[in-house]
Amino acid sequence: MINKNERGFEMKEIDRIVFELLLNSNGRTTDMLESICGDEIKVEVVKQEKKADKIYRESYLYTSFGNFIVSHNFMILYPDHVPVNFYQKVLEEEHVIGNILKADRLISSRNITERGWCLPNQTKDWDGIVKSLKFEPLSTRESIPYKQYDLHFFSTNNTGIKLLEYFNPEIIQYRLQNDPESLNVLERR
């Protein structure tokens, strides 16, 4: 049996490991978030606009069951470097990008350009403007995990999409609160 103090330490360690996997993964982030949350992920587009030859989009992802905000994202899409059908779905349907890639079986490669942790007052968009996120950490001193990466299509070096994702540090707690069996598995160790 694990006592409360040991459980607190173990949970922090488990959180760290899960976020380390999320921040270092070159796979579809949406798939990982759905696995971590145990729920389908949906998107809410805050703003999407075309400037010159780029599409800028600010959105957040949330769980379909609990409406728990999983991440706050900033994207730049380069229309000339993505498949036409994909581009149309992003413009018209506002689906989660990872779900479009999966449904259309699109092959893409990812290049992580930056990852880590930042304080809430350090979260910025692509223009370097400090942004408040849709979710709030429990403390203003609590760090927020983030990942910045490029997606490439057509086996080229041209970036099709640049993504900057800030992840809610409470994702694992959300899962444990909504799936108590997850915590029981830890206690059986």
Disulfide bonds with the S-S distance in Angstrom:
none
